[in-house]
């Protein structure tokens, strides 16, 4: 070739893993980044349940773990989706033996100290197939847009089969 193109991108943390009570920020390529300010960690989803596959996290080391790469793809797609921008991914959990769940809430996480007046927002569990990050984000976007982008009264969303998603709504408490 007569031309060489080099693309430089600033590394940015998009998620974090927890190992032995310590958090490690990850970039899109599954590389552990050097430490970040503590406030930055509050906005990053925590990936749990992969501790046995990531023995000793080290800054600058990249991990080629299929589940981790799929999850980072899912986080990237969620972050790029204009309709899902209002939701915050809080946690992604693999600890249920092959099953995966992600937890979302409506709105950004406030890094300021909580005030007593703050109303807790619903945290909704989304069960999904970790082998299908693209389908998961597409179906989640479609379901939430059909609901008017509201998480209100949702117990959980089951996307393990993207062709047949399930929404479970909370039952109204009986008034005496």
SULVEN-V496008 format. One record per backbone hydrogen bond with DSSP energy under -0.5 kcal/mol. CO is the residue of the C=O (numbers start at 1). NH is the residue of the N-H. E is the energy in kcal/mol with one decimal. If there is no record, write none. Layout:
# SULVEN-V496008
co	nh	e
CO	NH	E
CO	NH	E
This chain:
# SULVEN-V496008
co	nh	e
6	8	-0.6
14	45	-0.6
15	26	-3.0
16	47	-3.4
17	24	-2.8
19	22	-1.2
22	19	-2.8
24	17	-2.3
25	33	-2.6
26	14	-2.8
26	15	-1.3
27	30	-1.9
30	63	-2.3
31	27	-2.0
32	60	-3.6
37	40	-1.3
37	41	-0.8
38	41	-0.7
38	42	-0.7
39	42	-0.6
39	43	-0.5
40	43	-0.8
41	44	-1.3
45	16	-2.2
45	47	-0.5
46	48	-0.6
46	92	-3.0
47	18	-1.0
48	94	-2.5
50	53	-1.5
50	54	-1.1
53	55	-0.6
58	61	-2.1
61	32	-2.4
62	64	-0.5
63	65	-1.0
64	66	-0.5
65	69	-2.8
66	70	-2.5
67	71	-2.3
68	72	-2.5
69	73	-1.8
70	74	-2.2
71	75	-2.7
72	76	-2.3
73	77	-2.6
74	78	-2.6
75	79	-2.6
76	80	-1.6
77	81	-1.0
78	81	-0.7
80	82	-0.5
81	85	-0.5
82	85	-0.6
84	87	-1.5
86	107	-3.2
87	89	-0.5
88	90	-0.6
88	105	-1.6
90	46	-2.0
91	103	-2.6
92	48	-3.0
93	101	-2.0
94	98	-0.6
96	99	-0.8
99	96	-0.6
100	128	-2.3
101	93	-3.3
102	126	-3.4
103	90	-3.1
103	91	-1.0
104	124	-2.8
105	88	-3.1
105	107	-0.5
109	111	-0.5
115	118	-1.2
122	106	-0.5
122	124	-0.6
124	104	-2.4
125	127	-0.5
125	157	-2.6
126	102	-2.5
127	159	-3.8
128	100	-0.9
128	130	-0.7
129	132	-2.2
132	136	-2.1
133	137	-2.1
134	138	-2.3
135	139	-2.8
136	140	-2.5
137	141	-2.4
138	142	-2.1
139	143	-2.9
140	144	-2.5
141	145	-2.2
142	146	-2.0
143	147	-1.3
144	149	-3.9
145	148	-1.1
151	154	-2.0
153	170	-3.2
155	125	-1.0
156	168	-2.8
157	127	-2.9
157	159	-0.7
158	166	-2.2
159	129	-0.6
160	162	-0.6
161	164	-2.2
166	158	-3.3
167	169	-0.6
168	155	-3.5
168	156	-1.3
